[in-house]
């Protein structure tokens, strides 16, 4: 029996069919990949060649002329979509629903930061809002937050609708077309526990509503300790002690410790404080420092936070003696002692002169605190001292502060101030070579060395207060012991 697969007719048909298939696929590929635009409904004259097989097995090719109508772009898009479903954009043929999704305008987000002298109205208008939109948003805001409380440095997120197009109508106050559409939302975070949001109501572009979003925080007790190799600040930074806790610790010890001279290599510190964490486990803020310990040259100086019956919270040593003295030795945070009390060559005048105070170098604008409770004797510009404040304290003591950049709000003659209250800011007014605080302590009208004078002690707990303090001290000591255990979580119980 003759094998039909080896007949000449079959072999020719197979070869011809394969060649035509390859040519057809190549043509489709060339057509799909062509970047030439296709004219809609264009009719061309073209040569078409037909291949026919005669009954006797011979092959003949005929050429004739026929009209070919080129497909419209919609048809092309459909065909290309069917063949290359994942290549819509690559071939330039995007289905109608896909194009609408891709080309749909999106809102415009902007972030602005409040600077000195800014008003909320000016910020919103500068960002692209009309005065009418800004007024509506601010009016709604007042229901939950006072615009007067907005401080420099605050970041405000703004959301605008997309611009309406090149033919957008200009407002009366605009010289050119708006680059954004109407103001849709405004959001900021005045503190770590609170988010304030103003937004348009559903279907209304000009009516705004305001809301508050509270962030739940979890309080845990945190403990940090480290050896001091160069400075207390660096040792604390290396174990991630928050700056505000470090400041509280320095301030609590500032009555007894000269941080410029008494801190030595090999000393150590320990601090326990309240830490508040957000829902993601990130530190959001800190609370009070409950305990501090400085080991200086082998001696432990411990302080416990306690509120006696007087109602004034303070730090007390293990014997119930207040750390607070009548005057602070260093009334400015983070400063460097740049000049001591005594004779020195004056940096401006050039000759040796008695320096009747101490100088603390610090960045311009650093807050200066009242060294103790008292009454302001003067607060004005005074000779070579520049901006100058003098305060009278009890027991014959006075303090003076010179070269200040400016005075804090409300600081004036005859005004009573509390210890630690901000009275001014570091500057370089008067006869000065750079920003620093010149600080003097006077006793019975005569300047004495602020770093060497023996200051009267503060409150000492007695009877019921001392008994209550001992109970609180034992509770804090137990909590510290628990915190030292691996993976321990301790919380301060409040009654």
Buried (B, 14 or more C-beta within 10 A) or exposed (E): EEEEEEEEEEEBBEEEEEEEEEEEEEEEEEEBEEEEEEEEEEEEEEEEEEEEEEEEEEEEEEEEEEEEEEBEEEEBBBBBBEEEEEEBEEBEBBEEEEBEEEEEEEEBEBEBEBEEEBBBBEBBBEBBBBEBBBBBBBEBBEEBBEEEEBEEEBEBBBBBBEBBEEEBEEEEEEEEBBEBBBBBBBBBBBEBBBBBBBBBEEEEBEEBBBEEEEBEBEBBBBBBBBEBEEEBBEBBBEEEBBEEBBBBBBBBBBBBBBBBEEBEEEBBBBBBBBBBBBEEEEBBBBBEBBBBBBBBEEEEBBBBBBEBEEEEEBBBBBEBEBBBBBBBBBBBBBBEBBBBBEEEEBEEEEEEEEBBBBBBBBEEEBBBBBBBBBBBBEBEEBEBBBBBBBBBBEEEBBBBBBBBBEBBEEBEEEBEBEBBBBBBBBBBBBBBEEBBBBBBBBEEEEBBBBBEEEBEEBBEBEEEBBEBBBEBBEBBBEBBEBBEEEEEEBEBEEE
